[in-house]
C-alpha cells in the first residue's frame, strides 16, 4: 500500500501559516524616553519639577492603570486618556526632598492589561 503524504503536508503548512497570521495579537507597548533622571544636587524642601516623556510603540491604545512612587516626597500628574499607537505624552513629576543625603527614588508606570511595569529612577544628592 502506497500513501502520498504530500497533500497532507501542504495542508498542515498552509493551516499553520494562516493560523499564525490570524492569531497575531494586538499589543500596547510603553516606552519611557529616559529610565534614569539625575538631579545632581538639590536643596532640602526645594520643589523640583520635570517632565518624563513616554510613547506607545504598540498597535493598540495604551492606558496607564497607575503611576506610583516609592515615597511621599514624589508626586506625579499624568494623562489618563488613552494614548494612541505612535503617540507620545509626558508625565509631570514633582520631587520635594525632606532629608539630606543621597537619594534614589522610583516611579512605576503600570499599563492596563500588561503584566510588566516600567520603572523610572530619580537620583541625586540633597544638601
Backbone bond lengths (Angstrom), bond angles and torsions (degrees), N, CA, C in turn:
res aa  C-N    CA-C-N  psi(-1)  N-CA   C-N-CA  omega(-1)  CA-C   N-CA-C  phi
1 X - - - 1.434 - - 1.532 108.36 -
2 X 1.331 116.43 127.74 1.460 122.47 -175.67 1.531 109.37 -114.48
3 X 1.347 115.87 117.33 1.463 120.70 -179.95 1.521 109.79 -103.74
4 X 1.310 115.86 141.82 1.448 121.33 177.54 1.531 107.88 -105.64
5 X 1.349 117.18 107.39 1.456 122.28 -176.50 1.535 113.32 -89.36
6 X 1.317 118.08 -5.15 1.457 120.88 -177.62 1.533 112.88 -59.40
7 X 1.342 121.11 -47.23 1.474 119.68 178.43 1.540 112.15 -60.50
8 X 1.318 117.68 -36.93 1.465 120.81 179.81 1.531 110.42 -68.02
9 X 1.320 118.39 -41.25 1.457 122.01 178.21 1.524 110.32 -63.54
10 X 1.305 116.31 -42.11 1.464 121.38 178.99 1.532 109.74 -63.59
11 X 1.317 117.88 -43.06 1.465 122.97 178.71 1.531 110.30 -61.39
12 X 1.312 118.29 -45.04 1.464 122.34 -179.70 1.527 110.21 -64.67
13 X 1.309 117.41 -43.15 1.459 121.09 -179.73 1.536 110.93 -62.58
14 X 1.319 117.31 -47.88 1.464 121.73 -179.60 1.536 110.08 -63.82
15 X 1.322 117.34 -40.33 1.468 120.75 178.09 1.522 111.06 -62.14
16 X 1.317 116.46 -41.81 1.459 121.23 179.31 1.521 110.60 -63.34
17 X 1.318 118.08 -45.48 1.463 121.99 179.95 1.531 110.41 -62.16
18 X 1.309 117.14 -46.43 1.465 120.78 179.88 1.531 111.52 -63.55
19 X 1.316 116.63 -41.26 1.467 120.04 178.93 1.531 110.57 -63.78
20 X 1.319 116.94 -39.42 1.462 120.96 179.50 1.522 110.90 -63.08
21 X 1.314 116.55 -42.23 1.456 120.69 -179.65 1.530 110.23 -69.53
22 X 1.301 117.62 -43.73 1.468 121.71 -177.12 1.516 112.70 -69.62
23 X 1.311 118.15 -29.84 1.457 121.19 -175.99 1.518 113.65 -92.72
24 X 1.317 116.86 10.29 1.453 119.59 177.91 1.523 108.06 -59.82
25 X 1.324 116.22 122.45 1.457 121.67 -174.14 1.524 109.48 -94.98
26 X 1.321 116.10 129.34 1.456 120.83 175.08 1.521 108.24 -69.27
27 X 1.320 115.77 146.61 1.460 117.67 -177.55 1.517 110.49 -140.87
28 X 1.314 113.63 157.80 1.454 121.58 171.63 1.522 105.96 -111.56
29 X 1.306 117.07 134.35 1.457 121.38 -177.89 1.524 109.24 -128.21
30 X 1.317 116.19 116.31 1.458 122.14 178.15 1.521 109.03 -91.91
31 X 1.337 115.88 126.40 1.459 121.11 177.00 1.523 108.16 -126.80
32 X 1.329 116.60 121.95 1.462 121.67 176.34 1.520 108.69 -84.01
33 X 1.349 116.49 136.64 1.462 120.58 178.34 1.531 110.37 -61.84
34 X 1.332 115.94 -40.24 1.470 122.24 177.04 1.518 108.18 -131.41
35 X 1.310 116.76 147.47 1.459 120.64 175.77 1.527 111.80 -109.80
36 X 1.338 116.14 -11.00 1.466 121.19 177.23 1.529 108.24 -135.73
37 X 1.336 115.83 130.66 1.458 122.32 174.53 1.519 106.83 -114.95
38 X 1.332 116.87 121.37 1.465 121.79 178.64 1.520 108.40 -101.40
39 X 1.332 116.32 111.56 1.458 120.84 179.76 1.527 112.61 -91.23
40 X 1.307 118.12 -1.91 1.463 122.84 -178.20 1.520 109.92 56.96
41 X 1.340 118.38 -121.63 1.458 121.35 -176.47 1.521 110.22 -108.57
42 X 1.337 115.46 128.80 1.472 121.94 178.33 1.525 108.55 -129.52
43 X 1.315 116.36 161.09 1.457 121.79 -179.16 1.531 110.85 -90.73
44 X 1.324 116.23 151.41 1.462 121.53 175.22 1.526 108.37 -59.80
45 X 1.311 115.98 138.08 1.468 125.10 179.77 1.532 114.05 63.96
46 X 1.337 117.67 10.89 1.465 119.55 175.24 1.526 108.47 -76.94
47 X 1.312 116.28 147.80 1.467 121.46 -179.13 1.528 107.57 -98.45
48 X 1.325 116.91 112.52 1.456 123.18 -177.43 1.522 108.52 -111.51
49 X 1.340 115.72 111.25 1.457 121.68 -175.76 1.525 108.76 -114.08
50 X 1.323 116.17 132.64 1.465 121.21 177.27 1.519 109.41 -152.54
51 X 1.311 115.27 161.20 1.465 122.00 179.57 1.524 110.47 -106.85
52 X 1.320 115.10 145.58 1.460 122.11 174.32 1.526 107.11 -121.69
53 X 1.313 116.31 120.90 1.459 121.06 -178.73 1.521 109.97 -87.83
54 X 1.327 115.45 138.33 1.460 120.83 173.92 1.519 108.98 -134.88
55 X 1.342 115.79 156.35 1.459 122.35 -172.86 1.523 110.48 -133.89
56 X 1.334 115.34 149.19 1.464 121.49 172.82 1.525 106.87 -98.12
57 X 1.323 116.94 106.53 1.467 120.69 179.16 1.521 111.64 -96.68
58 X 1.324 117.13 6.30 1.462 121.51 179.25 1.516 111.47 -84.85
59 X 1.333 115.07 -167.43 1.464 120.10 -177.89 1.529 112.50 -118.96
60 X 1.340 116.88 18.63 1.463 120.72 171.13 1.520 108.42 -143.28
61 X 1.329 118.60 160.91 1.468 121.13 -176.44 1.532 112.58 -57.17
62 X 1.325 114.73 144.42 1.464 122.41 -179.73 1.522 109.07 -109.90
63 X 1.318 116.16 128.25 1.461 122.12 174.98 1.523 107.14 -123.04
64 X 1.322 116.03 129.59 1.462 119.47 175.54 1.520 108.77 -84.01
65 X 1.314 115.19 118.88 1.463 121.62 178.02 1.524 110.17 -67.62
66 X 1.338 115.06 -41.20 1.465 119.85 178.76 1.515 110.03 -159.63
67 X 1.320 114.15 154.89 1.458 122.46 169.42 1.514 104.65 -132.25
68 X 1.330 116.76 115.85 1.466 121.11 -174.13 1.522 110.65 -127.12
69 X 1.337 115.22 165.72 1.462 120.93 178.80 1.521 109.56 -125.86
70 X 1.320 115.15 171.23 1.463 119.56 178.93 1.529 112.50 -99.22
71 X 1.368 116.87 10.28 1.469 119.37 178.00 1.524 110.39 -155.58
72 X 1.342 115.77 166.64 1.468 120.83 178.36 1.520 112.74 -84.46
73 X 1.335 117.74 -6.54 1.463 120.76 -178.67 1.529 112.00 -84.90
74 X 1.320 117.83 -3.39 1.468 122.43 -179.37 1.523 109.14 -121.25
75 X 1.323 115.65 125.08 1.471 122.28 179.62 1.530 108.96 -118.99
76 X 1.333 116.45 147.19 1.466 121.39 -177.83 1.514 110.65 -129.95
77 X 1.330 115.85 139.95 1.465 123.02 168.99 1.520 106.14 -122.59
78 X 1.340 116.69 127.76 1.453 119.86 179.33 1.516 110.24 -140.31
79 X 1.323 115.27 159.04 1.452 122.16 -179.21 1.525 108.94 -76.13
80 X 1.311 116.94 122.73 1.466 120.58 -177.23 1.534 112.50 -91.62
81 X 1.322 116.95 -2.95 1.470 120.89 177.22 1.529 109.38 -75.75
82 X 1.330 117.75 152.33 1.472 120.29 178.07 1.532 111.31 -59.62
83 X 1.308 115.36 138.58 1.460 122.43 176.80 1.529 107.45 -98.74
84 X 1.314 116.79 116.85 1.461 121.68 -175.74 1.528 110.85 -70.68
85 X 1.343 117.14 157.35 1.466 120.48 179.09 1.533 111.54 -54.63
86 X 1.319 115.21 133.33 1.461 121.50 178.83 1.517 114.41 85.82
87 X 1.330 118.06 -11.92 1.458 121.02 -178.54 1.526 110.97 -87.16
88 X 1.333 114.19 158.81 1.457 119.61 175.14 1.525 108.72 -134.42
89 X 1.310 115.35 160.51 1.458 122.72 177.97 1.524 106.98 -153.39
90 X 1.328 116.38 -179.43 1.458 119.51 -178.32 1.524 110.68 -129.55
91 X 1.313 114.53 148.23 1.459 122.20 171.68 1.522 106.60 -104.34
92 X 1.329 116.69 136.91 1.464 120.60 178.01 1.524 108.71 -94.26
93 X 1.312 115.70 126.12 1.463 121.57 -178.54 1.521 108.98 -116.32
94 X 1.326 115.45 132.51 1.465 121.68 177.14 1.518 108.18 -119.34
95 X 1.330 115.26 121.19 1.464 121.49 179.96 1.522 107.68 -114.46
96 X 1.346 116.52 120.40 1.460 122.78 179.43 1.529 108.14 -124.93
97 X 1.336 117.36 94.60 1.466 120.31 -175.96 1.529 112.33 -69.66
98 X 1.317 115.10 145.04 1.467 120.82 -178.27 1.530 113.05 -114.72
99 X 1.323 117.48 -6.12 1.470 120.58 -179.05 1.525 109.55 -142.70
100 X 1.332 115.51 153.20 1.462 121.28 179.56 1.522 110.65 -79.46
101 X 1.333 114.80 155.32 1.460 120.88 176.07 1.518 112.71 123.97
102 X 1.309 114.11 -175.96 1.460 121.10 178.90 1.525 108.25 -76.03
103 X 1.334 116.89 138.70 1.468 119.17 177.53 1.525 110.52 -127.02
104 X 1.307 113.38 152.87 1.466 123.73 -179.68 1.526 105.71 -147.87
105 X 1.323 116.56 96.27 1.464 121.78 -175.81 1.528 109.79 -109.66
106 X 1.319 115.75 150.44 1.469 120.75 -179.31 1.521 110.64 -120.37
107 X 1.333 114.72 144.08 1.458 122.80 173.30 1.520 106.07 -122.33
108 X 1.337 116.91 129.71 1.464 122.10 -174.47 1.528 110.63 -111.71
109 X 1.328 116.49 120.98 1.463 123.31 178.67 1.532 107.73 -101.77
110 X 1.334 117.04 116.93 1.469 122.05 -177.10 1.527 110.42 -115.57
111 X 1.332 118.19 104.54 1.470 120.49 176.62 1.529 111.02 -70.15
112 X 1.328 116.68 143.78 1.466 121.28 175.76 1.521 108.64 -65.97
113 X 1.318 116.36 136.96 1.458 121.27 176.62 1.517 114.74 78.42
114 X 1.322 118.55 5.21 1.465 121.18 179.50 1.525 109.43 -111.41
115 X 1.313 115.57 152.32 1.465 120.56 179.59 1.519 112.64 -89.16
116 X 1.329 117.08 -17.35 1.457 119.56 -175.10 1.524 111.52 -107.30
117 X 1.317 115.15 155.05 1.454 123.81 178.75 1.523 107.36 -118.70
118 X 1.326 116.96 137.19 1.468 121.76 175.74 1.517 108.00 -94.29
119 X 1.325 116.58 138.46 1.459 121.43 -176.41 1.521 111.14 -116.96
120 X 1.327 114.87 132.32 1.455 123.00 172.58 1.512 107.25 -109.04
121 X 1.324 117.61 134.04 1.467 122.03 179.58 1.525 108.30 -110.40
122 X 1.325 115.15 134.24 1.465 122.34 174.94 1.518 106.03 -115.06
123 X 1.333 116.13 127.22 1.469 117.79 -177.76 1.514 111.47 -140.53
124 X 1.326 115.49 159.71 1.454 121.64 179.37 1.505 111.14 164.62
125 X 1.331 115.42 -159.07 1.462 122.04 -179.22 1.523 108.62 -130.67
126 X 1.342 116.13 138.25 1.462 121.93 177.16 1.522 108.29 -106.89
127 X 1.341 115.94 129.14 1.483 121.58 177.62 1.506 110.69 -94.42
